[in-house]
Amino acid sequence: MPTPNLLSFGKVVLRPPEPSDLDLLYTWENDTSLWEISNTHAPFSRQVLARYLENAGRDLYEQKQVRLIIQEESGRAVGAADLFDIDLFHQRAGVGIMVHLREDRHLGYASDALKVLDQYALEGIGLRQLYAAVAEDNTPSLGLFQKAGYECTGIRKKWLHTLYGWKDEWFFQKILSG
């Protein structure tokens, strides 16, 4: 019996970034409409991103993070999924997810990618818990994490400073079964 692929579910496969993804990452990382969500405050140069891609394959236990490209069925990259602040002692990590183009959103890519991250975190890394922090006005992400079985365990009041004032941040946790 073939071994199931820990990095695929439904419409998506998660794969490591490749050097050929440089232009794509440059576009994504420098899209200022995403900066508030990703807590980015400055653009990235191609040189910095090329250096990141050179080191992307380093040991996740050393890096305490892993970024994966969300690839849809035809092989086209539609976004990225991250596990960050990986804490092996407490067996938990933060989750970040992004589907770049508006026309690719609400097609199930992010939901499927979260299922892959659950499976990979539990079976591939040995984590027992994932968490995410979402701005109060990011309705699509709030719904995504709730639909994926994440529980809102707290709200950080006026936690995020934006160009338009302060926003609350919702904190979600998911205990992985296994």
C-alpha positions in Angstrom: 0.0 0.0 0.0 1.5 3.4 -0.9 2.3 5.8 1.8 0.0 8.8 1.9 1.6 12.1 1.0 1.7 14.2 4.1 1.9 17.4 2.0 -1.2 17.0 -0.1 -5.0 17.2 0.5 -7.9 18.0 -1.7 -7.0 20.6 -4.3 -3.5 21.4 -3.0 0.0 20.2 -2.6 2.4 22.0 -0.3 6.0 22.1 -1.5 9.2 23.8 -0.4 10.1 27.0 -2.2 12.5 26.6 -5.1 15.0 29.1 -6.6 12.6 29.4 -9.6 10.0 30.9 -7.1 12.2 34.1 -6.7 10.0 36.3 -8.9 6.8 35.0 -7.3 8.1 35.6 -3.8 9.3 39.1 -4.8 5.8 39.9 -6.0 4.1 38.4 -2.9 6.5 39.9 -0.3 6.3 43.4 -1.8 2.6 43.5 -2.2 1.8 46.3 0.2 -1.8 45.3 0.5 -0.6 42.2 2.4 1.8 44.0 4.7 -0.7 44.7 7.5 -1.6 41.0 7.6 1.9 39.8 7.5 3.3 42.4 9.9 5.7 43.6 7.2 7.0 47.2 7.3 9.5 47.3 4.5 10.0 45.9 1.0 12.3 42.9 0.4 15.1 43.0 -2.3 15.6 40.2 -4.7 19.0 39.6 -3.1 17.5 39.1 0.3 14.9 36.7 -1.1 17.5 34.8 -3.1 19.5 34.4 0.1 16.3 33.2 1.9 15.7 30.6 -0.9 19.3 29.4 -0.5 18.7 28.7 3.2 15.1 27.6 2.9 16.1 23.9 3.0 17.9 24.2 6.3 16.7 22.1 9.2 13.4 23.2 10.5 14.4 22.3 14.0 17.3 24.8 13.7 15.2 27.4 11.9 12.1 26.9 14.0 10.0 27.6 10.9 9.0 26.2 7.6 7.5 28.0 4.6 5.7 26.0 2.0 4.2 27.0 -1.4 0.6 26.2 -1.9 0.3 24.7 -5.3 -3.1 23.9 -7.0 -3.8 20.8 -9.0 -2.4 22.1 -12.3 0.9 23.0 -10.6 0.4 26.7 -10.3 1.5 28.4 -7.1 -1.4 30.3 -5.5 0.0 31.2 -2.1 2.1 30.2 0.9 1.6 28.4 4.2 4.0 28.8 7.2 4.6 27.1 10.5 6.7 29.5 12.6 7.9 29.8 16.2 8.1 26.0 16.2 8.4 24.9 19.8 9.3 21.2 20.1 9.3 21.1 23.9 5.7 22.4 24.1 4.9 20.8 20.7 3.2 23.8 19.1 3.7 26.3 16.3 2.1 29.4 14.8 0.3 29.2 11.5 0.3 31.7 8.7 -1.5 31.3 5.4 -1.9 33.5 2.3 -3.6 33.0 -1.1 -2.4 35.9 -3.2 -4.8 36.6 -6.0 -8.4 37.6 -5.2 -9.7 35.3 -7.9 -8.0 32.3 -6.2 -9.6 33.1 -2.8 -12.8 31.3 -1.6 -11.9 28.3 -3.8 -10.9 26.0 -0.9 -7.1 26.3 -1.4 -6.5 27.9 2.1 -8.9 25.3 3.8 -7.1 22.4 2.1 -3.7 23.9 3.0 -4.7 24.2 6.7 -5.7 20.5 6.6 -2.2 19.7 5.2 -0.5 21.7 7.8 -2.5 19.9 10.6 -1.4 16.5 9.2 2.2 17.6 8.6 2.5 19.3 12.0 1.1 16.2 13.8 2.6 13.3 11.8 5.7 14.9 10.2 7.0 17.1 13.1 5.2 15.7 16.2 3.4 18.9 17.2 0.1 18.8 19.2 -1.1 22.3 18.9 -1.3 25.1 16.3 -2.2 28.7 16.8 -3.0 31.8 14.7 -3.5 35.5 15.4 -6.0 37.3 13.1 -7.0 41.0 13.0 -10.6 41.7 14.0 -11.5 43.0 10.6 -10.0 40.1 8.6 -13.4 38.4 8.2 -12.3 35.8 5.6 -9.4 34.6 7.9 -11.6 34.6 11.0 -14.0 32.4 9.2 -11.3 30.2 7.7 -9.8 29.4 11.1 -13.1 28.8 12.7 -14.2 26.5 9.9 -10.9 24.6 10.2 -11.6 23.8 13.9 -9.6 26.5 15.5 -11.1 27.9 18.7 -10.9 31.6 19.6 -9.3 31.5 23.1 -8.8 35.2 23.5 -8.9 38.7 22.1 -6.0 41.1 22.5 -7.5 44.5 22.8 -6.0 47.3 20.6 -3.1 45.0 19.9 -2.3 46.0 16.3 -1.3 49.5 15.3 -2.3 50.3 11.7 -2.5 53.4 9.5 -6.1 53.7 10.4 -5.8 53.3 14.2 -5.7 50.4 16.6 -7.3 47.0 16.0 -8.1 44.0 18.2 -6.4 40.7 17.4 -8.2 37.4 17.8 -6.1 34.5 19.1 -7.0 31.0 17.8 -5.8 27.6 19.0 -6.3 24.1 17.6 -5.4 20.9 19.5 -4.4 18.3 17.0 -5.8 14.8 17.5 -3.6 11.9 17.2 
